[in-house]
Amino acid sequence: MLTRLSYRINLTLERFFPEQRLFLKSDEATRFIRLRPITQATIAGVAVVVLFWTTFATAVLMMDFINSGSSRDQIARQTALYEERLNALSDDRDLRVSEASGAQERFALALTQVSQMQERLLATEDSRRELETGIDVIQNTLRRMIQERDAARDEATRVASDLAAQTGVANTEMGRIRDTEITLDMITAALSETARERDSKQAEVARAEQETEAVAQKKAELEARNAVIFSKLEEALTISVEPLEKMFRDAGLNPDQLIDSARSGYSGQGGPLSPISFSTMGLSGSPDETRANAILSGLDNLNLYRMAAYRVPLGMPLQTSFRMTSGYGYRNDPINGSGRKHEGQDFAGDYGSPIYAPADGTVTYAGWEGGYGRLVKIQHAYGIETRYGHLSQIRVDVGQKVSRGERIGDMGNSGRSTGTHLHYEVRLSGSAVNPMTFIRAANNVF
């Protein structure tokens, strides 16, 4: 039965694969190998399968290579954008602080000038009132003296007439009358001088009022310019701060607590930005002062956010080409197939690829630890810890301070691992969280 089936198969395939004979000649004899149609069909099928598998494997390798290249370029671009964004925010903050300080200095200068003009105006007004009072007194005295002079002149004329009629000689009383007339002329001259001085003071008062109006106009123009500057500062501050707040919220961090922690740990030169205050009477709590202090507070928060960004692991631990394999969550164990929770993110790459710290921190562990193999633990600010497992080489020591972007080890296959990769964990207050939450939060901003 089997022979008959084989015969029928060979007969069917003979139209496509005719029977072939392969002759092998030696010194002693000539032999041949008979290639039946079914044998040729089997060889052809195996060749097709091998060709298909080779093509498929080549395509998979090419796709992995292309994906790795694009991921590396994307990471490099994201890192460059991150640095440029932080530098731009720092430069913009310094520029806005300088503009606000300049505006406040000009505003304070204008207020000082207004105060000085007001004091001069009040002093001039007091002098004018004193002069008017003195002029009134002198005018009253002059009227009385003129009346007394006229009476004296009449009396002198009468006496002189009587004396001339009796003796024919003028008395010395006429000399006293002339003295009185001279005195009155001097008083009249002094009064005229006082009137001219009064007119001069009134002209000074008019000029002071004009200068006051000019200063008030300059003050109004300065306040208008300050309003425009404050509006632009507030808009720029909102555009700069809101994405950072969203980034930290997306990473599961409270921005208010983050700001408080950063401010309490601030130890750099200069200190946080101090509020603006004026000692000029009547200016405390003015709208411009309130807006300026609010902007300075916002710039202070922006600076603290920038500091926090260096202390929170928001970047990638790799800068070379890689491929994401097992993610955070439950999965089938790659070794025994059982279901278990995977508390990190795996990145597959070349053996010995450099591993970098994504944020500033302190190394708390550097050595071999069970299934992790060669493991490095870094304690960051705000209760955040990162772990780097299966390393081929460790390049840091316990207690060492590391900065963002500093090399801490090399990718390897140590410990419980099926291939070269990095096991990357992020722990918040001791509990493992999804590392991609932090990475995606930074990608949405930078």
C-alpha positions as CSV (number, residue, x, y, z in Angstrom):
1,M,0.0,0.0,0.0
2,L,2.8,2.4,1.0
3,T,4.7,1.5,-2.2
4,R,1.7,2.2,-4.4
5,L,1.1,5.6,-2.7
6,S,4.8,6.5,-3.2
7,Y,4.5,5.4,-6.8
8,R,1.5,7.7,-7.4
9,I,3.2,10.6,-5.7
10,N,6.3,10.2,-7.9
11,L,4.2,9.9,-11.0
12,T,2.3,13.1,-10.1
13,L,5.5,15.1,-9.3
14,E,7.4,13.7,-12.4
15,R,5.7,16.4,-14.6
16,F,7.5,19.1,-12.5
17,F,10.5,17.3,-11.2
18,P,11.6,14.6,-13.8
19,E,13.7,11.8,-12.5
20,Q,17.4,12.7,-12.4
21,R,20.5,10.6,-12.2
22,L,23.8,11.8,-10.7
23,F,26.8,9.8,-12.0
24,L,29.8,9.4,-9.7
25,K,32.9,8.1,-11.5
26,S,36.0,6.7,-9.8
27,D,39.1,4.9,-10.9
28,E,37.5,1.5,-10.2
29,A,33.9,1.9,-11.2
30,T,31.1,4.3,-12.2
31,R,28.1,4.7,-9.9
32,F,25.0,6.9,-10.0
33,I,22.6,8.3,-7.5
34,R,19.0,8.3,-8.5
35,L,17.0,11.4,-7.6
36,R,13.3,10.6,-7.7
37,P,10.7,13.3,-8.0
38,I,9.6,13.2,-4.4
39,T,13.3,13.6,-3.3
40,Q,13.7,16.6,-5.6
41,A,10.4,18.1,-4.3
42,T,11.6,17.7,-0.7
43,I,14.9,19.4,-1.4
44,A,13.2,22.2,-3.2
45,G,10.7,22.7,-0.3
46,V,13.6,22.8,2.2
47,A,15.4,25.4,0.0
48,V,12.3,27.6,-0.2
49,V,11.8,27.4,3.6
50,V,15.5,28.3,4.2
51,L,15.2,31.2,1.7
52,F,12.0,32.5,3.4
53,W,13.5,32.3,6.9
54,T,16.7,34.1,5.8
55,T,14.6,36.9,4.2
56,F,12.4,37.2,7.3
57,A,15.3,37.3,9.8
58,T,17.1,39.9,7.6
59,A,14.0,42.1,7.6
60,V,13.6,41.8,11.4
61,L,17.2,42.8,12.0
62,M,16.9,45.7,9.6
63,M,13.7,46.9,11.4
64,D,15.5,46.6,14.8
65,F,18.5,48.6,13.4
66,I,16.2,51.3,12.1
67,N,14.2,51.5,15.3
68,S,17.4,51.7,17.4
69,G,18.8,54.5,15.2
70,S,15.6,56.5,15.4
71,S,15.4,56.0,19.2
72,R,19.0,57.2,19.6
73,D,18.4,60.3,17.5
74,Q,15.2,61.0,19.4
75,I,16.9,60.8,22.8
76,A,19.7,63.0,21.6
77,R,17.2,65.6,20.3
78,Q,15.2,65.4,23.5
79,T,18.3,65.9,25.6
80,A,19.4,68.9,23.5
81,L,15.9,70.4,23.7
82,Y,15.9,69.8,27.5
83,E,19.2,71.7,27.9
84,E,18.2,74.5,25.5
85,R,14.8,74.9,27.3
86,L,16.5,75.1,30.7
87,N,19.0,77.7,29.5
88,A,16.3,79.7,27.8
89,L,14.2,79.7,31.0
90,S,17.3,80.8,33.0
91,D,18.1,83.6,30.5
92,D,14.5,84.8,30.3
93,R,14.3,84.8,34.1
94,D,17.4,86.9,34.4
95,L,16.1,89.3,31.7
96,R,12.7,89.7,33.3
97,V,14.3,90.3,36.8
98,S,16.5,93.0,35.2
99,E,13.6,94.6,33.5
100,A,11.5,94.6,36.7
101,S,14.3,96.0,38.7
102,G,14.9,98.8,36.2
103,A,11.2,99.6,36.1
104,Q,11.0,99.8,39.8
105,E,14.2,102.0,40.0
106,R,12.7,104.4,37.5
107,F,9.4,104.4,39.4
108,A,11.1,105.1,42.7
109,L,13.1,107.9,41.1
110,A,10.0,109.5,39.7
111,L,8.3,109.2,43.1
112,T,11.3,110.8,44.8
113,Q,11.2,113.7,42.3
114,V,7.5,114.2,42.9
115,S,8.1,114.3,46.7
116,Q,10.9,116.8,46.3
117,M,8.7,119.1,44.1
118,Q,5.9,118.8,46.6
119,E,8.2,119.9,49.4
120,R,9.5,122.8,47.3
121,L,5.9,123.8,46.4
122,L,4.8,123.8,50.0
123,A,7.8,125.8,51.1
124,T,7.2,128.4,48.3
125,E,3.5,128.6,49.3
126,D,4.5,129.2,52.9
127,S,6.9,132.0,51.9
128,R,4.2,133.5,49.6
129,R,1.7,133.6,52.5
130,E,4.3,135.1,54.8
131,L,5.0,137.8,52.2
132,E,1.4,138.5,51.7
133,T,0.9,138.9,55.5
134,G,4.0,141.2,55.7
135,I,2.8,143.2,52.7
136,D,-0.6,143.7,54.4
137,V,1.0,144.8,57.6
138,I,3.3,147.2,55.7
139,Q,0.4,148.6,53.6
140,N,-1.6,149.2,56.8
141,T,1.4,150.9,58.4
142,L,2.0,152.9,55.2
143,R,-1.6,154.1,55.1
144,R,-1.4,155.2,58.7
145,M,1.9,156.9,58.1
146,I,0.6,158.7,55.0
147,Q,-2.4,159.9,56.9
148,E,0.0,161.1,59.7
149,R,2.3,162.7,57.1
150,D,-0.6,164.6,55.5
151,A,-1.8,165.7,58.9
152,A,1.8,166.7,59.8
153,R,2.1,168.6,56.5
154,D,-1.1,170.4,57.1
155,E,0.0,171.3,60.6
156,A,3.4,172.3,59.4
157,T,1.9,174.5,56.8
158,R,-0.4,176.1,59.3
159,V,2.5,176.6,61.8
160,A,4.8,177.9,59.1
161,S,2.1,180.4,58.0
162,D,1.5,181.5,61.6
163,L,5.3,181.8,62.3
164,A,5.9,183.7,59.1
165,A,3.1,186.0,59.9
166,Q,4.5,186.7,63.3
167,T,8.3,186.7,62.8
168,G,8.7,186.4,59.1
169,V,11.2,183.4,59.6
170,A,10.5,179.7,59.2
171,N,11.0,177.5,62.2
172,T,13.1,174.4,62.4
173,E,9.9,172.4,62.3
174,M,10.2,172.5,58.5
175,G,13.5,170.5,58.8
176,R,11.7,167.8,60.8
177,I,8.9,167.7,58.1
178,R,11.5,167.2,55.4
179,D,13.1,164.3,57.5
180,T,9.7,162.8,57.8
181,E,9.2,163.0,54.0
182,I,12.5,161.4,53.4
183,T,11.6,158.6,55.8
184,L,8.3,158.0,54.1
185,D,10.1,157.9,50.7
186,M,12.4,155.2,52.0
187,I,9.4,153.2,53.4
188,T,7.7,153.5,50.0
189,A,10.9,152.2,48.2
190,A,11.0,149.3,50.7
191,L,7.4,148.6,50.0
192,S,7.9,148.6,46.3
193,E,10.8,146.2,46.7
194,T,8.7,143.9,48.8
195,A,6.0,144.0,46.1
196,R,8.5,143.0,43.5
197,E,9.8,140.1,45.7
198,R,6.2,139.0,46.1
199,D,5.7,139.0,42.3
200,S,8.9,137.0,41.9
201,K,7.7,134.4,44.5
202,Q,4.4,134.1,42.7
203,A,6.3,133.5,39.4
204,E,8.4,130.8,41.2
205,V,5.2,129.2,42.5
206,A,3.8,129.1,38.9
207,R,6.9,127.5,37.6
208,A,6.9,124.9,40.4
209,E,3.3,124.1,39.6
210,Q,4.2,123.6,35.9
211,E,7.2,121.4,36.9
212,T,4.9,119.4,39.2
213,E,2.4,118.8,36.4
214,A,5.3,117.7,34.1
215,V,6.5,115.3,36.7
216,A,3.0,114.0,37.2
217,Q,2.7,113.4,33.5
218,K,6.0,111.5,33.4
219,K,4.8,109.5,36.4
220,A,1.6,108.5,34.5
221,E,3.6,107.6,31.4
222,L,6.0,105.5,33.6
223,E,3.1,103.7,35.2
224,A,1.7,102.9,31.8
225,R,5.0,101.5,30.6
226,N,5.3,99.6,33.9
227,A,1.8,98.1,33.3
228,V,2.9,96.9,29.8
229,I,6.1,95.4,31.2
230,F,4.3,93.7,34.1
231,S,1.7,92.2,31.7
232,K,4.5,90.8,29.5
233,L,6.3,89.5,32.5
234,E,3.2,87.8,33.9
235,E,2.4,86.3,30.5
236,A,5.9,84.9,30.1
237,L,6.0,83.6,33.6
238,T,2.7,81.8,33.1
239,I,3.8,80.2,29.8
240,S,7.1,79.1,31.5
241,V,5.7,77.8,34.8
242,E,2.5,75.9,33.8
243,P,4.3,73.2,31.7
244,L,6.7,72.5,34.5
245,E,3.9,72.2,37.0
246,K,2.1,69.8,34.7
247,M,5.3,67.8,34.2
248,F,5.8,67.2,37.9
249,R,2.1,66.4,38.4
250,D,2.2,63.9,35.5
251,A,5.2,62.3,37.3
252,G,3.1,61.9,40.5
253,L,4.8,64.7,42.4
254,N,3.1,67.6,44.2
255,P,4.4,70.9,42.8
256,D,3.7,72.8,46.1
257,Q,5.6,70.3,48.2
258,L,8.3,70.2,45.6
259,I,8.7,74.0,45.8
260,D,8.8,74.0,49.6
261,S,11.4,71.2,49.7
262,A,13.6,73.0,47.1
263,R,13.3,76.3,49.0
264,S,14.2,74.7,52.3
265,G,17.3,73.0,50.7
266,Y,18.4,76.1,48.8
267,S,22.1,76.8,49.7
268,G,23.5,78.5,46.6
269,Q,24.9,82.0,46.5
270,G,22.4,84.8,46.3
271,G,19.4,83.2,47.9
272,P,15.8,83.3,46.7
273,L,14.5,86.5,45.1
274,S,13.5,89.0,47.8
275,P,10.2,91.0,47.6
276,I,10.4,94.7,46.6
277,S,9.4,97.3,49.3
278,F,9.6,101.1,49.5
279,S,10.2,103.3,52.5
280,T,8.5,106.3,50.9
281,M,5.5,107.3,53.0
282,G,2.2,106.3,51.4
283,L,3.6,103.8,48.8
284,S,3.5,100.6,50.7
285,G,1.1,98.1,49.2
286,S,0.7,100.0,45.9
287,P,-0.6,98.0,42.9
288,D,2.8,98.1,41.1
289,E,4.6,96.9,44.2
290,T,2.1,94.1,44.6
291,R,2.5,93.0,41.0
292,A,6.3,93.2,41.1
293,N,6.4,91.1,44.2
294,A,4.1,88.5,42.6
295,I,6.3,88.4,39.5
296,L,9.4,88.0,41.7
297,S,7.7,85.2,43.6
298,G,6.9,83.5,40.3
299,L,10.4,83.8,39.1
300,D,11.7,82.4,42.3
301,N,9.3,79.4,41.8
302,L,10.6,79.0,38.2
303,N,14.1,78.9,39.5
304,L,13.2,76.4,42.1
305,Y,11.5,74.2,39.5
306,R,14.6,74.4,37.4
307,M,16.7,73.2,40.4
308,A,14.2,70.4,41.1
309,A,14.3,69.3,37.4
310,Y,18.0,68.4,38.0
311,R,17.2,66.5,41.2
312,V,14.2,64.4,39.8
313,P,15.0,61.5,37.4
314,L,13.1,62.8,34.4
315,G,15.6,61.8,31.7
316,M,16.7,58.5,30.1
317,P,19.5,56.5,31.6
318,L,20.8,55.6,28.1
319,Q,22.1,57.7,25.3
320,T,23.0,55.0,22.9
321,S,20.7,52.9,20.7
322,F,18.4,50.5,22.6
323,R,15.1,48.7,22.3
324,M,12.4,48.6,25.0
325,T,11.5,45.0,26.0
326,S,9.6,44.2,29.2
327,G,7.7,47.0,30.7
328,Y,6.4,47.8,34.2
329,G,3.6,45.6,35.5
330,Y,2.6,41.9,35.5
331,R,4.1,39.6,33.0
332,N,5.1,35.9,32.4
333,D,8.5,35.3,33.8
334,P,11.0,34.8,30.9
335,I,12.8,32.0,32.7
336,N,10.1,29.8,34.3
337,G,7.0,31.2,32.6
338,S,5.1,31.9,35.9
339,G,3.2,35.1,36.3
340,R,4.9,37.8,38.4
341,K,5.1,41.6,38.8
342,H,7.9,43.4,36.9
343,E,8.8,46.5,38.9
344,G,10.9,48.2,36.3
345,Q,11.5,48.9,32.6
346,D,13.9,46.8,30.6
347,F,16.1,48.4,27.8
348,A,17.9,46.0,25.5
349,G,21.1,47.2,23.9
350,D,24.8,46.5,23.1
351,Y,26.9,44.8,25.8
352,G,28.9,47.5,27.6
353,S,26.6,50.4,26.6
354,P,27.2,53.3,29.1
355,I,24.5,53.9,31.8
356,Y,24.0,57.5,33.0
357,A,22.4,59.0,36.1
358,P,19.2,60.8,35.0
359,A,19.4,63.2,38.0
360,D,21.6,64.4,40.8
361,G,21.8,62.1,43.8
362,T,23.9,59.9,46.1
363,V,24.9,56.3,45.5
364,T,23.5,54.2,48.4
365,Y,24.4,50.7,47.0
366,A,26.9,49.4,44.4
367,G,27.5,45.7,44.2
368,W,26.0,42.3,43.6
369,E,22.5,41.7,44.8
370,G,20.7,38.3,44.0
371,G,18.6,38.4,40.8
372,Y,19.6,42.0,40.1
373,G,23.2,40.9,39.5
374,R,25.5,43.9,39.6
375,L,23.2,46.7,41.0
376,V,23.5,50.4,41.6
377,K,21.0,52.3,43.7
378,I,20.9,56.1,43.7
379,Q,18.9,58.2,46.3
380,H,17.6,61.4,44.8
381,A,15.7,64.3,46.3
382,Y,12.0,64.2,47.5
383,G,12.2,60.5,48.5
384,I,12.9,59.2,44.9
385,E,15.3,56.2,44.4
386,T,16.5,54.7,41.1
387,R,17.9,51.2,40.5
388,Y,20.1,49.9,37.7
389,G,20.3,46.1,37.4
390,H,22.2,43.4,35.4
391,L,25.2,45.7,34.9
392,S,28.5,44.3,33.4
393,Q,30.6,46.9,35.3
394,I,30.0,49.4,38.1
395,R,31.7,52.7,37.9
396,V,30.6,54.4,41.2
397,D,31.1,53.8,44.9
398,V,28.7,53.9,47.9
399,G,28.4,57.4,49.2
400,Q,29.5,59.1,46.0
401,K,27.7,62.2,44.8
402,V,26.7,61.9,41.2
403,S,25.3,64.6,38.8
404,R,22.8,64.3,36.1
405,G,24.4,62.8,33.0
406,E,27.3,61.2,34.9
407,R,28.3,57.6,33.9
408,I,27.6,55.1,36.6
409,G,28.0,51.7,34.9
410,D,27.8,49.6,31.8
411,M,25.0,47.5,30.4
412,G,25.4,43.7,30.9
413,N,23.8,40.4,31.5
414,S,24.6,39.6,35.2
415,G,22.2,38.1,37.6
416,R,18.9,36.5,36.7
417,S,18.8,37.6,33.0
418,T,18.2,36.0,29.6
419,G,20.2,38.6,27.6
420,T,22.0,41.9,27.6
421,H,19.8,44.6,28.9
422,L,19.3,47.3,31.7
423,H,16.6,46.8,34.3
424,Y,15.7,50.4,35.4
425,E,13.5,51.0,38.4
426,V,12.1,54.2,40.0
427,R,10.8,54.0,43.6
428,L,8.9,56.8,45.3
429,S,8.9,56.6,49.1
430,G,10.1,53.0,48.9
431,S,7.3,51.8,46.5
432,A,8.1,51.0,42.8
433,V,6.4,53.2,40.2
434,N,6.3,53.0,36.4
435,P,9.6,54.6,35.2
436,M,8.0,55.6,31.9
437,T,5.7,58.0,33.9
438,F,8.8,60.1,34.6
439,I,10.2,59.8,31.1
440,R,7.0,60.7,29.4
441,A,6.4,63.6,31.7
442,A,9.7,65.1,30.7
443,N,9.1,64.4,27.0
444,N,5.8,66.3,27.1
445,V,7.7,69.5,28.1
446,F,11.2,69.1,26.6
